[in-house]
Amino acid sequence: MSRIRLYFDEDSMRHALVRALRARGVDVITALECDMIERSDQEQLDFTTVRGYVLYSFNIGDFYHLHTIYLTENKPHAGIILASQQRYTVGQQMRKLLKLTMTLSAQEMQNRLEFLNNW
């Protein structure tokens, strides 16, 4: 069972959160590190899918819609985690993301959309 690896899009890539998760052994990459700033949502999702990373974003509406399109078209993705931007502190996000990554495997996240508030 392989562990979830996370990709933070440009909206969600808080440096403190990335550092905190990496310090706890989570594989995290960011849009900035991957030269994916200002790319379309579909490009972001396709990029993460090819590399096996679960996309983490505050862009709930657009990625929920994209998830629905992918399911309808039987197009796979590596998983999406969505959160409300103003809702959580860095510490709260870290704890919820750690719980999620310790509970679900990368395989279980395939074609799945999770809301951070459920964790």
C-alpha positions in Angstrom: 0.0 0.0 0.0 1.7 3.2 -1.1 1.4 6.5 0.7 -0.4 9.5 -0.6 1.9 12.1 -2.1 0.6 15.7 -2.2 0.7 18.4 -4.8 -0.2 21.9 -3.7 -1.6 24.2 -6.4 -0.7 27.9 -6.4 -3.7 28.8 -4.2 -2.9 26.3 -1.4 0.9 26.3 -1.3 1.6 27.9 2.1 5.3 27.5 2.9 4.8 26.8 6.6 2.3 24.0 5.8 4.6 22.4 3.1 7.5 22.5 5.6 5.5 21.0 8.4 4.2 18.1 6.3 7.7 17.4 4.9 9.1 17.4 8.4 6.6 14.7 9.2 7.6 12.5 6.2 4.9 13.5 3.7 6.0 13.8 0.1 4.8 17.3 -1.0 5.5 19.2 -4.1 4.2 22.6 -5.1 3.1 24.3 -8.3 5.9 26.8 -7.9 8.5 24.0 -7.6 7.1 22.3 -10.7 6.9 25.4 -12.8 3.1 25.1 -13.0 2.1 28.6 -11.9 -0.8 30.1 -14.0 -1.6 26.8 -15.7 -5.2 25.7 -16.2 -6.9 23.5 -13.6 -7.0 20.7 -16.1 -3.3 21.0 -16.8 -2.7 20.9 -13.0 -4.8 17.8 -12.6 -3.3 16.0 -15.6 0.2 16.9 -14.3 -0.5 15.4 -10.9 -2.1 12.3 -12.3 0.8 11.4 -14.6 3.1 11.7 -11.5 0.8 10.0 -9.0 0.3 13.0 -6.8 -3.0 13.9 -5.1 -3.9 17.5 -5.8 -4.7 19.8 -2.8 -6.5 23.0 -3.5 -8.8 25.7 -2.2 -10.4 26.0 -5.6 -13.5 23.9 -4.7 -15.9 24.9 -7.5 -13.6 24.4 -10.4 -11.9 21.1 -9.2 -15.2 19.6 -8.1 -16.6 20.3 -11.6 -13.4 18.9 -13.2 -13.7 15.7 -11.0 -17.2 15.2 -12.3 -16.2 15.6 -15.9 -13.3 13.1 -15.4 -15.7 10.6 -13.9 -18.3 11.1 -16.6 -15.6 10.6 -19.3 -13.9 7.6 -17.5 -10.7 9.7 -17.4 -8.6 8.8 -14.4 -7.0 11.1 -11.9 -4.8 10.5 -8.8 -7.2 12.2 -6.4 -8.3 15.6 -5.2 -8.5 17.1 -1.7 -10.4 20.4 -1.4 -10.6 22.8 1.5 -12.1 26.2 2.2 -9.3 28.8 2.1 -10.4 30.9 5.0 -11.5 28.1 7.2 -8.3 26.5 8.6 -5.1 27.5 10.2 -1.8 26.0 9.0 -1.9 23.6 12.0 -5.4 22.5 11.4 -4.7 21.8 7.7 -1.5 19.9 8.7 -3.4 17.7 11.2 -6.3 17.0 8.8 -3.9 16.2 5.9 -1.8 14.0 8.1 -4.9 12.0 9.2 -6.0 11.6 5.6 -2.6 10.5 4.4 -2.3 8.0 7.2 -5.8 6.6 6.7 -6.1 6.3 2.9 -3.6 4.9 0.4 -2.6 6.3 -2.9 -4.7 3.5 -4.5 -7.7 4.4 -2.4 -7.4 8.1 -3.6 -7.6 7.1 -7.3 -10.5 9.0 -8.9 -11.6 10.2 -5.5 -12.5 13.6 -4.2 -12.2 14.4 -0.5 -13.1 17.5 1.5 -10.7 18.4 4.2 -13.5 19.2 6.6 -14.4 15.5 6.7 -11.0 14.8 8.3 
